[in-house]
Amino acid sequence: MKINIIMNRLYFLFFALLLINCSEGDLIEISVDDLNGDLENCSNENDNTFVFFVIDQDINRSLSLNFTDTSFEIIPENVSEISIDEPTVITLNTTSNQFIYREFDTSINGTEYFCNSIPVSGITVTQELISSNGTAEISYMEVTSSTTETTYSRTVTLKDITLEGNGIAIRKQSLVLGLDNITIPN
């Protein structure tokens, strides 16, 4: 009986020491959920590259989806190119189709930074996380229609992504990058 009490106390002491000595390391607080900005986009038709991006000027952060696709257009020329039944699915990787989280040392102009073939100088990226997997889904829903034009709501959603960089990994099951409206003449 006395041996059981001593053993129980030793187990408790060992467990308490284990809890005290365990460390999660430095607490790194990166949130990709709460950026406060509008979904913007641009394309380079010469090499079929596209980018959707959101910039939060208050905290100098951005989220961007960069991808290459020969069949996708930012603003389709006619309604037949938009599928409201099935989203356009883009498989993410670490090279050509990337979802990227960035923090900057200063505020940036998204069009100048993401849409020029040579980005503006004098901006330092202080933190960068790049997707290693997952998918991006671009879906459309008809909002209004008239005899002259149709307006669609476009939503960019990222699914099952892992953002990695500098010893950090963030896993998200679903993240809505943003939505915008596009109007197409009928």
N, C-alpha and C positions, 0 to 999 in steps of 0.2 A: 504494500500500500504506500509506504513511504517512498519507495523507488518510483512509483507511478507519479507521485506529486512532484518529485524532483525532476523527472523526465518531462512532465507537462510544463514545468517552469522553464526548463532549458529550451523546449520547443517554442514556448512563447517568447523568450528572450531572443532566440535566434530569428524568429519571424519579425519581431519588432526591429531588430538591427537590420534585417534585410530591407524592410520598408523604409527605414531612415536613410540607408545608404543608396537606395535606388534613385537614380536621377534621370529625368527625361532630357537633360541637357538644357541649353538655352531655349526659352520659350520664344518661338518665332511666330509672329502674328501676321499672316498674310490672308486677306479675304478677297476672293475673286467674285463674291456674290453681290457686293454692295457698291459697285461703281455707279456714280451718278452722271450719266451722259447719254447722248443720243446715238443710235446706231447710224453709222456713216459707211460709205463704201466707195470704191473706185476700181478700175480695171485697166489692164494693158492688153489691148486686143492683139498686139503683135506677137505675144508669146502666151496668150490665153491664161494670164495670171489675174487673180482677183483677190481683193481684201475687203473684209468687213471689219470695222473697228469701233470701239467705244473708248472715249477719253474722259477721265474725271479730272478736270482742271484744278479742283479744290485740293486734291491729294497727289497730283502729278503721276497718275497711273493710267495704264491702258490695257485693254484686252483686244487682241486682233486674231482674225481667222484668215490665213493666207493659203491660197490653194490654186492649183492648175487644173483646168478642165476644158476640153475642146468643145463640149456641148452646152456649157452654161454661159448665160449672159446676165449681167447685172440688171439691165432693163430690156426684157425681151421685146422684139419688134412687133410681135402679134400674139394674140391670145393662145394660139395653138401651141406655143412654146411653154406655157405655164401649165403645170399639172396641179390642180387643187385636190386631186385624189391621193397622190403619192408624193412625199417630199423628195427633193434631190438629196442624196446621201453621199457624203464625202468621207472616205476613210483617212484618218489622221495618221501622220508618221513624223519622224524627226527631220525630214529633209524637204519635201515639196509641199505637203499639205500639213500646215502647222497651226496650232492654236497657241498663242503666246501671251503671257502676262509680263508686263514691264513696269518698273518704277523708274522715274527720271529725276534728275537733280533740279529740273526747272519745268515750267509748263511748256507744252508743245502745241503746235498747230497740226491737227491730224492730217489735213490735206497735204501740207508741206512735208510732213514726216513720212506718211505711208504711201502717198500717191505720186511722188517724184521718183524718177529712176535713180537720182542721187539725193539722199536725204540731206536735210539742212545740217550744218555743222554747229558745234558748240553745245550739243546736247549729250549728256552722259547718262547711260543706262546704269542705274545703281543696283537693280535686281532684275533678273530675267528667269522665267520658268517657261519651258517649252513642252508641248504635249508629246508623250511617247506612244500614245495609243488613243483609241476612241473614235467616235464619228461626229460629224457635223451634219445636221439636217436643216435644209432650207425649205420651208413650207409656205404655201400661199392659201389665202382664203379671200373669196370675193366679198368686197365691202359694199360697193355700189356699182350700178350699171345704168348707162343711158344709151341712146342711139349713137352717140358720138364717142363715148369713152367708158372704160371699165377701171375701177380702182380696186386694187388688191392690197391686203395686209400681208406683209412678208415677215416671217419669224425665223430667226437663226437660233437653233438649239444645239448644244453640245451634249453628247451622251457618253457615259462610261469613259471619261477622260482621266488621265494621270498627267499632271504638270510636274516636271522635274527640273532641278537646277541647283547647283551649289550646295549639295547635301540635303536638299529639301524635296519632298514629294507630297503633292496634294492630290487627293482622289476625289472626283465629283461624279456622282451618278447621272445628274442632269443639271444643266446650267443654261438658262436662256440668255444669250448674248444680247439680244434686243429685237425690236421689231420696227418696221417702217412701212410706209404706204407708197405704192407705185401706181401711176395712172397710165393706162395704155389706150391709145386711140383705137376705136373699132373700125 
